[in-house]
């Protein structure tokens, strides 16, 4: 049975406990993106492959998104061609063939890695997935219109997970407003500006993460930082 550490201060609110569970289930999962693969993938297979990115320094590969059907077919066709070429060289290519056969199901593996990220943390429908720069991603739910993923903080340059709900109403600044307005559907606390939920307080440095100079006059947390 998994054990979830909870601060005694969190026990005063059911929503805070739910938020802790939300962080444990989804916040940490989102921060693992992009998933790293330790595999031997020939450069020939990486040509025109937008769903994989090679980390040259560490000889690792990042899964950026699910491959399209065309990309999957091209990958498998090119891989089959390499295996045939290696087989033609006889027993001396036995090791190379073994390594190539290990990545036959790599497109399917990429789909399994990305699929959990597409599940809406609010209503559990399947959302659309988009790979972004700075090793971040964004998903949008077609059912409840919520948006989630990871962003890079403009202050500390650390990535953080977030949930952006577009159909909420409420006022911030009062004690417990996050729990009353958003309930459990919080990863990074919204940094209020012009009555929207489009910017967040970075969980890493505690500052509004939108830009390096963002100081939102209506945000109590920002005012305390000045």
C-alpha positions as protocol buffer text, in pm:
chain_id: "A"
residue {
  index: 1
  type: UNK
  ca { x: 0 y: 0 z: 0 }
}
residue {
  index: 2
  type: UNK
  ca { x: 146 y: 340 z: -95 }
}
residue {
  index: 3
  type: UNK
  ca { x: 203 y: 593 z: 184 }
}
residue {
  index: 4
  type: UNK
  ca { x: 126 y: 958 z: 119 }
}
residue {
  index: 5
  type: UNK
  ca { x: 292 y: 1207 z: 358 }
}
residue {
  index: 6
  type: UNK
  ca { x: 51 y: 1480 z: 465 }
}
residue {
  index: 7
  type: UNK
  ca { x: 130 y: 1785 z: 678 }
}
residue {
  index: 8
  type: UNK
  ca { x: -82 y: 1825 z: 994 }
}
residue {
  index: 9
  type: UNK
  ca { x: -184 y: 2165 z: 857 }
}
residue {
  index: 10
  type: UNK
  ca { x: -340 y: 1993 z: 556 }
}
residue {
  index: 11
  type: UNK
  ca { x: -570 y: 1789 z: 776 }
}
residue {
  index: 12
  type: UNK
  ca { x: -787 y: 2091 z: 854 }
}
residue {
  index: 13
  type: UNK
  ca { x: -933 y: 2082 z: 505 }
}
residue {
  index: 14
  type: UNK
  ca { x: -1062 y: 1792 z: 298 }
}
residue {
  index: 15
  type: UNK
  ca { x: -972 y: 1990 z: -15 }
}
residue {
  index: 16
  type: UNK
  ca { x: -611 y: 2026 z: 97 }
}
residue {
  index: 17
  type: UNK
  ca { x: -583 y: 1651 z: 143 }
}
residue {
  index: 18
  type: UNK
  ca { x: -732 y: 1604 z: -203 }
}
residue {
  index: 19
  type: UNK
  ca { x: -480 y: 1853 z: -341 }
}
residue {
  index: 20
  type: UNK
  ca { x: -197 y: 1654 z: -185 }
}
residue {
  index: 21
  type: UNK
  ca { x: -330 y: 1341 z: -352 }
}
residue {
  index: 22
  type: UNK
  ca { x: -365 y: 1530 z: -680 }
}
residue {
  index: 23
  type: UNK
  ca { x: 1 y: 1631 z: -658 }
}
residue {
  index: 24
  type: UNK
  ca { x: 108 y: 1277 z: -578 }
}
residue {
  index: 25
  type: UNK
  ca { x: -94 y: 1125 z: -863 }
}
residue {
  index: 26
  type: UNK
  ca { x: -46 y: 1384 z: -1138 }
}
residue {
  index: 27
  type: UNK
  ca { x: 197 y: 1656 z: -1033 }
}
residue {
  index: 28
  type: UNK
  ca { x: 494 y: 1424 z: -1006 }
}
residue {
  index: 29
  type: UNK
  ca { x: 390 y: 1234 z: -1318 }
}
residue {
  index: 30
  type: UNK
  ca { x: 376 y: 1551 z: -1525 }
}
residue {
  index: 31
  type: UNK
  ca { x: 722 y: 1656 z: -1409 }
}
residue {
  index: 32
  type: UNK
  ca { x: 868 y: 1331 z: -1543 }
}
residue {
  index: 33
  type: UNK
  ca { x: 791 y: 1454 z: -1894 }
}
residue {
  index: 34
  type: UNK
  ca { x: 966 y: 1410 z: -2128 }
}
residue {
  index: 35
  type: UNK
  ca { x: 1021 y: 1045 z: -2048 }
}
residue {
  index: 36
  type: UNK
  ca { x: 1377 y: 927 z: -2105 }
}
residue {
  index: 37
  type: UNK
  ca { x: 1465 y: 609 z: -2287 }
}
residue {
  index: 38
  type: UNK
  ca { x: 1799 y: 435 z: -2268 }
}
residue {
  index: 39
  type: UNK
  ca { x: 1815 y: 265 z: -2606 }
}
residue {
  index: 40
  type: UNK
  ca { x: 2043 y: 216 z: -2902 }
}
residue {
  index: 41
  type: UNK
  ca { x: 1858 y: 389 z: -3186 }
}
residue {
  index: 42
  type: UNK
  ca { x: 2047 y: 440 z: -3515 }
}
residue {
  index: 43
  type: UNK
  ca { x: 2047 y: 796 z: -3650 }
}
residue {
  index: 44
  type: UNK
  ca { x: 1884 y: 666 z: -3968 }
}
residue {
  index: 45
  type: UNK
  ca { x: 1565 y: 598 z: -3771 }
}
residue {
  index: 46
  type: UNK
  ca { x: 1563 y: 949 z: -3626 }
}
residue {
  index: 47
  type: UNK
  ca { x: 1529 y: 1122 z: -3961 }
}
residue {
  index: 48
  type: UNK
  ca { x: 1202 y: 1315 z: -3978 }
}
residue {
  index: 49
  type: UNK
  ca { x: 1106 y: 1173 z: -3639 }
}
residue {
  index: 50
  type: UNK
  ca { x: 936 y: 1451 z: -3444 }
}
residue {
  index: 51
  type: UNK
  ca { x: 822 y: 1230 z: -3158 }
}
residue {
  index: 52
  type: UNK
  ca { x: 1175 y: 1140 z: -3045 }
}
residue {
  index: 53
  type: UNK
  ca { x: 1464 y: 1367 z: -2949 }
}
residue {
  index: 54
  type: UNK
  ca { x: 1819 y: 1255 z: -2887 }
}
residue {
  index: 55
  type: UNK
  ca { x: 2023 y: 1382 z: -2593 }
}
residue {
  index: 56
  type: UNK
  ca { x: 2371 y: 1362 z: -2747 }
}
residue {
  index: 57
  type: UNK
  ca { x: 2557 y: 1426 z: -2421 }
}
residue {
  index: 58
  type: UNK
  ca { x: 2399 y: 1139 z: -2225 }
}
residue {
  index: 59
  type: UNK
  ca { x: 2308 y: 911 z: -2519 }
}
residue {
  index: 60
  type: UNK
  ca { x: 1946 y: 913 z: -2407 }
}
residue {
  index: 61
  type: UNK
  ca { x: 1624 y: 970 z: -2599 }
}
residue {
  index: 62
  type: UNK
  ca { x: 1324 y: 1180 z: -2501 }
}
residue {
  index: 63
  type: UNK
  ca { x: 970 y: 1077 z: -2596 }
}
residue {
  index: 64
  type: UNK
  ca { x: 807 y: 1408 z: -2689 }
}
residue {
  index: 65
  type: UNK
  ca { x: 468 y: 1282 z: -2804 }
}
residue {
  index: 66
  type: UNK
  ca { x: 282 y: 989 z: -2954 }
}
residue {
  index: 67
  type: UNK
  ca { x: 388 y: 913 z: -3312 }
}
residue {
  index: 68
  type: UNK
  ca { x: 132 y: 948 z: -3588 }
}
residue {
  index: 69
  type: UNK
  ca { x: 30 y: 645 z: -3791 }
}
residue {
  index: 70
  type: UNK
  ca { x: 252 y: 761 z: -4076 }
}
residue {
  index: 71
  type: UNK
  ca { x: 549 y: 810 z: -3843 }
}
residue {
  index: 72
  type: UNK
  ca { x: 495 y: 465 z: -3693 }
}
residue {
  index: 73
  type: UNK
  ca { x: 484 y: 303 z: -4036 }
}
residue {
  index: 74
  type: UNK
  ca { x: 796 y: 489 z: -4152 }
}
residue {
  index: 75
  type: UNK
  ca { x: 983 y: 391 z: -3836 }
}
residue {
  index: 76
  type: UNK
  ca { x: 894 y: 24 z: -3871 }
}
residue {
  index: 77
  type: UNK
  ca { x: 971 y: 21 z: -4245 }
}
residue {
  index: 78
  type: UNK
  ca { x: 1313 y: 176 z: -4192 }
}
residue {
  index: 79
  type: UNK
  ca { x: 1384 y: -51 z: -3898 }
}
residue {
  index: 80
  type: UNK
  ca { x: 1292 y: -360 z: -4101 }
}
residue {
  index: 81
  type: UNK
  ca { x: 1529 y: -240 z: -4373 }
}
residue {
  index: 82
  type: UNK
  ca { x: 1815 y: -212 z: -4123 }
}
residue {
  index: 83
  type: UNK
  ca { x: 1745 y: -558 z: -3984 }
}
residue {
  index: 84
  type: UNK
  ca { x: 1751 y: -707 z: -4334 }
}
residue {
  index: 85
  type: UNK
  ca { x: 2079 y: -534 z: -4413 }
}
residue {
  index: 86
  type: UNK
  ca { x: 2232 y: -663 z: -4090 }
}
residue {
  index: 87
  type: UNK
  ca { x: 2101 y: -1016 z: -4153 }
}
residue {
  index: 88
  type: UNK
  ca { x: 2271 y: -1017 z: -4493 }
}
residue {
  index: 89
  type: UNK
  ca { x: 2608 y: -983 z: -4317 }
}
residue {
  index: 90
  type: UNK
  ca { x: 2563 y: -1315 z: -4144 }
}
residue {
  index: 91
  type: UNK
  ca { x: 2656 y: -1418 z: -3793 }
}
residue {
  index: 92
  type: UNK
  ca { x: 2897 y: -1128 z: -3738 }
}
residue {
  index: 93
  type: UNK
  ca { x: 2593 y: -894 z: -3722 }
}
residue {
  index: 94
  type: UNK
  ca { x: 2411 y: -1104 z: -3463 }
}
residue {
  index: 95
  type: UNK
  ca { x: 2462 y: -845 z: -3188 }
}
residue {
  index: 96
  type: UNK
  ca { x: 2345 y: -560 z: -3409 }
}
residue {
  index: 97
  type: UNK
  ca { x: 2030 y: -750 z: -3503 }
}
residue {
  index: 98
  type: UNK
  ca { x: 1957 y: -818 z: -3137 }
}
residue {
  index: 99
  type: UNK
  ca { x: 1982 y: -446 z: -3056 }
}
residue {
  index: 100
  type: UNK
  ca { x: 1755 y: -351 z: -3346 }
}
residue {
  index: 101
  type: UNK
  ca { x: 1493 y: -605 z: -3245 }
}
residue {
  index: 102
  type: UNK
  ca { x: 1474 y: -445 z: -2900 }
}
residue {
  index: 103
  type: UNK
  ca { x: 1320 y: -130 z: -3046 }
}
residue {
  index: 104
  type: UNK
  ca { x: 1063 y: -291 z: -3274 }
}
residue {
  index: 105
  type: UNK
  ca { x: 778 y: -183 z: -3045 }
}
residue {
  index: 106
  type: UNK
  ca { x: 921 y: 163 z: -2969 }
}
residue {
  index: 107
  type: UNK
  ca { x: 625 y: 353 z: -3128 }
}
residue {
  index: 108
  type: UNK
  ca { x: 379 y: 152 z: -2917 }
}
residue {
  index: 109
  type: UNK
  ca { x: 595 y: 217 z: -2610 }
}
residue {
  index: 110
  type: UNK
  ca { x: 581 y: 590 z: -2681 }
}
residue {
  index: 111
  type: UNK
  ca { x: 201 y: 574 z: -2698 }
}
residue {
  index: 112
  type: UNK
  ca { x: 187 y: 400 z: -2361 }
}
residue {
  index: 113
  type: UNK
  ca { x: 414 y: 664 z: -2208 }
}
residue {
  index: 114
  type: UNK
  ca { x: 216 y: 964 z: -2335 }
}
residue {
  index: 115
  type: UNK
  ca { x: -137 y: 826 z: -2290 }
}
residue {
  index: 116
  type: UNK
  ca { x: -157 y: 882 z: -1909 }
}
residue {
  index: 117
  type: UNK
  ca { x: -61 y: 1247 z: -1958 }
}
residue {
  index: 118
  type: UNK
  ca { x: -368 y: 1296 z: -2181 }
}
residue {
  index: 119
  type: UNK
  ca { x: -617 y: 1197 z: -1910 }
}
residue {
  index: 120
  type: UNK
  ca { x: -787 y: 1510 z: -1777 }
}
residue {
  index: 121
  type: UNK
  ca { x: -713 y: 1550 z: -1403 }
}
residue {
  index: 122
  type: UNK
  ca { x: -1051 y: 1724 z: -1357 }
}
residue {
  index: 123
  type: UNK
  ca { x: -1309 y: 1507 z: -1537 }
}
residue {
  index: 124
  type: UNK
  ca { x: -1089 y: 1214 z: -1654 }
}
residue {
  index: 125
  type: UNK
  ca { x: -1179 y: 1250 z: -2021 }
}
residue {
  index: 126
  type: UNK
  ca { x: -905 y: 1217 z: -2284 }
}
residue {
  index: 127
  type: UNK
  ca { x: -759 y: 1550 z: -2393 }
}
residue {
  index: 128
  type: UNK
  ca { x: -547 y: 1668 z: -2685 }
}
residue {
  index: 129
  type: UNK
  ca { x: -170 y: 1662 z: -2632 }
}
residue {
  index: 130
  type: UNK
  ca { x: 83 y: 1920 z: -2748 }
}
residue {
  index: 131
  type: UNK
  ca { x: 459 y: 1909 z: -2701 }
}
residue {
  index: 132
  type: UNK
  ca { x: 610 y: 2250 z: -2621 }
}
residue {
  index: 133
  type: UNK
  ca { x: 957 y: 2402 z: -2602 }
}
residue {
  index: 134
  type: UNK
  ca { x: 1169 y: 2376 z: -2287 }
}
residue {
  index: 135
  type: UNK
  ca { x: 1067 y: 2011 z: -2249 }
}
residue {
  index: 136
  type: UNK
  ca { x: 713 y: 2105 z: -2146 }
}
residue {
  index: 137
  type: UNK
  ca { x: 370 y: 1994 z: -2264 }
}
residue {
  index: 138
  type: UNK
  ca { x: 12 y: 2114 z: -2273 }
}
residue {
  index: 139
  type: UNK
  ca { x: -316 y: 1924 z: -2285 }
}
residue {
  index: 140
  type: UNK
  ca { x: -670 y: 2053 z: -2329 }
}
residue {
  index: 141
  type: UNK
  ca { x: -989 y: 1868 z: -2241 }
}
residue {
  index: 142
  type: UNK
  ca { x: -1268 y: 1875 z: -2497 }
}
residue {
  index: 143
  type: UNK
  ca { x: -1524 y: 1796 z: -2227 }
}
residue {
  index: 144
  type: UNK
  ca { x: -1464 y: 2037 z: -1937 }
}
residue {
  index: 145
  type: UNK
  ca { x: -1221 y: 2268 z: -2125 }
}
residue {
  index: 146
  type: UNK
  ca { x: -958 y: 2240 z: -1853 }
}
residue {
  index: 147
  type: UNK
  ca { x: -592 y: 2280 z: -1952 }
}
residue {
  index: 148
  type: UNK
  ca { x: -300 y: 2109 z: -1782 }
}
residue {
  index: 149
  type: UNK
  ca { x: 66 y: 2030 z: -1834 }
}
residue {
  index: 150
  type: UNK
  ca { x: 400 y: 2183 z: -1741 }
}
residue {
  index: 151
  type: UNK
  ca { x: 551 y: 2528 z: -1780 }
}
residue {
  index: 152
  type: UNK
  ca { x: 890 y: 2687 z: -1714 }
}
residue {
  index: 153
  type: UNK
  ca { x: 911 y: 2950 z: -1443 }
}
residue {
  index: 154
  type: UNK
  ca { x: 1033 y: 3289 z: -1566 }
}
residue {
  index: 155
  type: UNK
  ca { x: 1223 y: 3342 z: -1241 }
}
residue {
  index: 156
  type: UNK
  ca { x: 1401 y: 3018 z: -1150 }
}
residue {
  index: 157
  type: UNK
  ca { x: 1372 y: 2843 z: -1492 }
}
residue {
  index: 158
  type: UNK
  ca { x: 1240 y: 2531 z: -1322 }
}
residue {
  index: 159
  type: UNK
  ca { x: 951 y: 2337 z: -1472 }
}
residue {
  index: 160
  type: UNK
  ca { x: 632 y: 2309 z: -1272 }
}
residue {
  index: 161
  type: UNK
  ca { x: 297 y: 2131 z: -1327 }
}
residue {
  index: 162
  type: UNK
  ca { x: -33 y: 2317 z: -1342 }
}
residue {
  index: 163
  type: UNK
  ca { x: -407 y: 2279 z: -1395 }
}
residue {
  index: 164
  type: UNK
  ca { x: -593 y: 2571 z: -1552 }
}
residue {
  index: 165
  type: UNK
  ca { x: -969 y: 2561 z: -1513 }
}
residue {
  index: 166
  type: UNK
  ca { x: -1151 y: 2795 z: -1751 }
}
residue {
  index: 167
  type: UNK
  ca { x: -1502 y: 2762 z: -1605 }
}
residue {
  index: 168
  type: UNK
  ca { x: -1446 y: 2871 z: -1245 }
}
residue {
  index: 169
  type: UNK
  ca { x: -1568 y: 3181 z: -1069 }
}
residue {
  index: 170
  type: UNK
  ca { x: -1447 y: 3324 z: -743 }
}
residue {
  index: 171
  type: UNK
  ca { x: -1231 y: 3582 z: -572 }
}
residue {
  index: 172
  type: UNK
  ca { x: -886 y: 3536 z: -432 }
}
residue {
  index: 173
  type: UNK
  ca { x: -707 y: 3708 z: -148 }
}
residue {
  index: 174
  type: UNK
  ca { x: -928 y: 3570 z: 128 }
}
residue {
  index: 175
  type: UNK
  ca { x: -812 y: 3277 z: 344 }
}
residue {
  index: 176
  type: UNK
  ca { x: -915 y: 2948 z: 190 }
}
residue {
  index: 177
  type: UNK
  ca { x: -1009 y: 3094 z: -150 }
}
residue {
  index: 178
  type: UNK
  ca { x: -811 y: 2824 z: -333 }
}
residue {
  index: 179
  type: UNK
  ca { x: -1000 y: 2546 z: -157 }
}
residue {
  index: 180
  type: UNK
  ca { x: -1339 y: 2713 z: -202 }
}
residue {
  index: 181
  type: UNK
  ca { x: -1286 y: 2799 z: -569 }
}
residue {
  index: 182
  type: UNK
  ca { x: -1072 y: 2519 z: -709 }
}
residue {
  index: 183
  type: UNK
  ca { x: -1107 y: 2237 z: -458 }
}
residue {
  index: 184
  type: UNK
  ca { x: -871 y: 1952 z: -535 }
}
residue {
  index: 185
  type: UNK
  ca { x: -795 y: 2059 z: -892 }
}
residue {
  index: 186
  type: UNK
  ca { x: -477 y: 2250 z: -808 }
}
residue {
  index: 187
  type: UNK
  ca { x: -112 y: 2178 z: -878 }
}
residue {
  index: 188
  type: UNK
  ca { x: 33 y: 2529 z: -892 }
}
residue {
  index: 189
  type: UNK
  ca { x: -168 y: 2797 z: -712 }
}
residue {
  index: 190
  type: UNK
  ca { x: -304 y: 3060 z: -955 }
}
residue {
  index: 191
  type: UNK
  ca { x: -142 y: 3402 z: -938 }
}
residue {
  index: 192
  type: UNK
  ca { x: -438 y: 3636 z: -982 }
}
residue {
  index: 193
  type: UNK
  ca { x: -414 y: 3901 z: -1254 }
}
residue {
  index: 194
  type: UNK
  ca { x: -705 y: 4070 z: -1427 }
}
residue {
  index: 195
  type: UNK
  ca { x: -943 y: 3812 z: -1276 }
}
residue {
  index: 196
  type: UNK
  ca { x: -813 y: 3510 z: -1462 }
}
residue {
  index: 197
  type: UNK
  ca { x: -637 y: 3182 z: -1391 }
}
residue {
  index: 198
  type: UNK
  ca { x: -372 y: 3204 z: -1662 }
}
residue {
  index: 199
  type: UNK
  ca { x: -62 y: 3260 z: -1447 }
}
residue {
  index: 200
  type: UNK
  ca { x: 62 y: 3063 z: -1148 }
}
residue {
  index: 201
  type: UNK
  ca { x: 286 y: 3080 z: -845 }
}
residue {
  index: 202
  type: UNK
  ca { x: 589 y: 2860 z: -906 }
}
residue {
  index: 203
  type: UNK
  ca { x: 600 y: 2578 z: -646 }
}
residue {
  index: 204
  type: UNK
  ca { x: 981 y: 2587 z: -664 }
}
residue {
  index: 205
  type: UNK
  ca { x: 1062 y: 2953 z: -593 }
}
residue {
  index: 206
  type: UNK
  ca { x: 727 y: 3088 z: -470 }
}
residue {
  index: 207
  type: UNK
  ca { x: 708 y: 3374 z: -722 }
}
residue {
  index: 208
  type: UNK
  ca { x: 465 y: 3446 z: -1002 }
}
residue {
  index: 209
  type: UNK
  ca { x: 610 y: 3235 z: -1277 }
}
residue {
  index: 210
  type: UNK
  ca { x: 480 y: 3409 z: -1589 }
}
residue {
  index: 211
  type: UNK
  ca { x: 780 y: 3637 z: -1656 }
}
residue {
  index: 212
  type: UNK
  ca { x: 1099 y: 3740 z: -1487 }
}
residue {
  index: 213
  type: UNK
  ca { x: 952 y: 4080 z: -1399 }
}
residue {
  index: 214
  type: UNK
  ca { x: 595 y: 3976 z: -1324 }
}
residue {
  index: 215
  type: UNK
  ca { x: 469 y: 4141 z: -1007 }
}
residue {
  index: 216
  type: UNK
  ca { x: 90 y: 4130 z: -1011 }
}
residue {
  index: 217
  type: UNK
  ca { x: -54 y: 4422 z: -809 }
}
residue {
  index: 218
  type: UNK
  ca { x: -368 y: 4227 z: -716 }
}
residue {
  index: 219
  type: UNK
  ca { x: -177 y: 3921 z: -596 }
}
residue {
  index: 220
  type: UNK
  ca { x: -123 y: 3908 z: -219 }
}
residue {
  index: 221
  type: UNK
  ca { x: 164 y: 3662 z: -269 }
}
residue {
  index: 222
  type: UNK
  ca { x: 338 y: 3903 z: -510 }
}
residue {
  index: 223
  type: UNK
  ca { x: 294 y: 4197 z: -278 }
}
residue {
  index: 224
  type: UNK
  ca { x: 464 y: 4003 z: -1 }
}
residue {
  index: 225
  type: UNK
  ca { x: 767 y: 3948 z: -225 }
}
residue {
  index: 226
  type: UNK
  ca { x: 826 y: 4319 z: -294 }
}
